[in-house]
Amino acid sequence: MSQTPKIDPQEQARILSEALPHMQRYDEEIIVVKYGGHAMGDEQNARDFARDIVLLEQAAINPVVVHGGGPQIAAMLKKLGIKSEFAAGLRITDAATIEIVEMVLAGSINKEIVGYINDAGGKAVGLSGKDGNMVKARKVTRTVVDPDSNIEKIVDLGFVGEPDTVDLFVLNAILGKEMIPVLAPVATSANGGTFNVNADTFAGAIAGALKAKRLLLLTDVPGVLDKSKKLIPELSIADARKLIADGTISGGMIPKVETCIYALEKGVEGVVIMDGKVPHAVLLELMTDHGIGTLMHK
């Protein structure tokens, strides 16, 4: 375990006592946590994250973990000599690539996180969107502008999908029974095939279907930043749309914010974009007065 400074017993008791109203706020509620590939960090960070997730479950909260794995997929593709390209921020996924994506996401990464949670005293269950037809996806295409000709063209992304339907049968059988679902963002197609789904989008679909109390998007940035690169602590949907329109929110942050808007419109109470590399980020957000990151709400 990580070396932490010793805390005076009375101070420790005070900290625990001050967490009570936050524990009551989330009592029996569902919290979906998207654990990003960059936020996973090293083994100790992953073990600390797992410990915090187990703490939530022990506090009568129902955590659901959705994980990414972009850096790990890229490393495996490079190791196997498979070239990978991107269009509009999404990995173009051919037949050879989808096999690696599924192997890494639903295999090694998923089971590693399950192992860490179980080692911390939890009962994690590793699943993907294909299990029980949990998430059925439709094929994604993207329109991009050719930099040479300045002409728009439609790019076929291969086996890349976006959630179409979410069946909660499997999750309803797990939640509330002291088990923690850990979900890989691999979905099934209408004919039983496999789609690679962006982990943020996948987490938003799961959170929306579950009407989660919170969706936490753990990433590698502090949250949504203003034009001065300062953190915006709170945003409404209307505010977010204005910031996208004026260019304050740009690049890879746009799809994250759009996922937040989708989840909120589906019934999630609040969505937080936050830096997953901060130690105990999940507990800081849920169990303290100040929280971290950018909270989006209706």
ChimeraX attribute file (.defattr): number of C-alpha atoms within 10 A of each C-alpha:
attribute: neighborCount
match mode: 1-to-1
recipient: residues
	/A:1	6
	/A:2	8
	/A:3	5
	/A:4	6
	/A:5	6
	/A:6	7
	/A:7	9
	/A:8	9
	/A:9	9
	/A:10	9
	/A:11	10
	/A:12	11
	/A:13	11
	/A:14	11
	/A:15	13
	/A:16	11
	/A:17	10
	/A:18	13
	/A:19	15
	/A:20	13
	/A:21	13
	/A:22	14
	/A:23	18
	/A:24	13
	/A:25	13
	/A:26	19
	/A:27	15
	/A:28	17
	/A:29	18
	/A:30	23
	/A:31	26
	/A:32	27
	/A:33	25
	/A:34	28
	/A:35	25
	/A:36	23
	/A:37	20
	/A:38	19
	/A:39	24
	/A:40	23
	/A:41	13
	/A:42	10
	/A:43	11
	/A:44	13
	/A:45	18
	/A:46	20
	/A:47	20
	/A:48	19
	/A:49	26
	/A:50	25
	/A:51	19
	/A:52	18
	/A:53	27
	/A:54	26
	/A:55	17
	/A:56	21
	/A:57	24
	/A:58	13
	/A:59	15
	/A:60	17
	/A:61	23
	/A:62	27
	/A:63	26
	/A:64	26
	/A:65	24
	/A:66	27
	/A:67	29
	/A:68	30
	/A:69	24
	/A:70	17
	/A:71	13
	/A:72	17
	/A:73	21
	/A:74	18
	/A:75	12
	/A:76	15
	/A:77	18
	/A:78	12
	/A:79	9
	/A:80	10
	/A:81	9
	/A:82	12
	/A:83	9
	/A:84	14
	/A:85	10
	/A:86	10
	/A:87	14
	/A:88	15
	/A:89	12
	/A:90	16
	/A:91	20
	/A:92	20
	/A:93	22
	/A:94	14
	/A:95	10
	/A:96	10
	/A:97	20
	/A:98	19
	/A:99	13
	/A:100	19
	/A:101	23
	/A:102	20
	/A:103	15
	/A:104	22
	/A:105	23
	/A:106	23
	/A:107	16
	/A:108	13
	/A:109	20
	/A:110	25
	/A:111	19
	/A:112	14
	/A:113	24
	/A:114	24
	/A:115	19
	/A:116	21
	/A:117	25
	/A:118	17
	/A:119	15
	/A:120	18
	/A:121	14
	/A:122	21
	/A:123	18
	/A:124	25
	/A:125	18
	/A:126	21
	/A:127	23
	/A:128	23
	/A:129	26
	/A:130	22
	/A:131	15
	/A:132	14
	/A:133	20
	/A:134	21
	/A:135	26
	/A:136	24
	/A:137	27
	/A:138	18
	/A:139	18
	/A:140	18
	/A:141	19
	/A:142	13
	/A:143	12
	/A:144	14
	/A:145	13
	/A:146	10
	/A:147	8
	/A:148	6
	/A:149	7
	/A:150	9
	/A:151	9
	/A:152	11
	/A:153	11
	/A:154	10
	/A:155	15
	/A:156	16
	/A:157	20
	/A:158	18
	/A:159	22
	/A:160	24
	/A:161	25
	/A:162	23
	/A:163	26
	/A:164	14
	/A:165	15
	/A:166	19
	/A:167	17
	/A:168	16
	/A:169	11
	/A:170	14
	/A:171	18
	/A:172	11
	/A:173	10
	/A:174	16
	/A:175	18
	/A:176	17
	/A:177	11
	/A:178	16
	/A:179	19
	/A:180	25
	/A:181	23
	/A:182	25
	/A:183	28
	/A:184	29
	/A:185	29
	/A:186	31
	/A:187	30
	/A:188	24
	/A:189	20
	/A:190	13
	/A:191	7
	/A:192	11
	/A:193	12
	/A:194	22
	/A:195	29
	/A:196	30
	/A:197	28
	/A:198	22
	/A:199	25
	/A:200	27
	/A:201	22
	/A:202	29
	/A:203	31
	/A:204	31
	/A:205	23
	/A:206	27
	/A:207	31
	/A:208	25
	/A:209	17
	/A:210	21
	/A:211	21
	/A:212	25
	/A:213	21
	/A:214	25
	/A:215	30
	/A:216	30
	/A:217	31
	/A:218	28
	/A:219	23
	/A:220	18
	/A:221	18
	/A:222	20
	/A:223	23
	/A:224	28
	/A:225	18
	/A:226	13
	/A:227	10
	/A:228	7
	/A:229	9
	/A:230	11
	/A:231	16
	/A:232	15
	/A:233	18
	/A:234	15
	/A:235	18
	/A:236	15
	/A:237	18
	/A:238	11
	/A:239	14
	/A:240	21
	/A:241	17
	/A:242	13
	/A:243	19
	/A:244	16
	/A:245	11
	/A:246	9
	/A:247	13
	/A:248	18
	/A:249	21
	/A:250	14
	/A:251	12
	/A:252	10
	/A:253	17
	/A:254	18
	/A:255	16
	/A:256	20
	/A:257	23
	/A:258	18
	/A:259	21
	/A:260	32
	/A:261	23
	/A:262	18
	/A:263	28
	/A:264	26
	/A:265	15
	/A:266	17
	/A:267	16
	/A:268	26
	/A:269	18
	/A:270	19
	/A:271	30
	/A:272	26
	/A:273	26
	/A:274	25
	/A:275	22
	/A:276	27
	/A:277	21
	/A:278	17
	/A:279	13
	/A:280	16
	/A:281	21
	/A:282	22
	/A:283	17
	/A:284	15
	/A:285	18
	/A:286	20
	/A:287	21
	/A:288	16
	/A:289	12
	/A:290	10
	/A:291	17
	/A:292	22
	/A:293	27
	/A:294	22
	/A:295	23
	/A:296	24
	/A:297	22
	/A:298	15
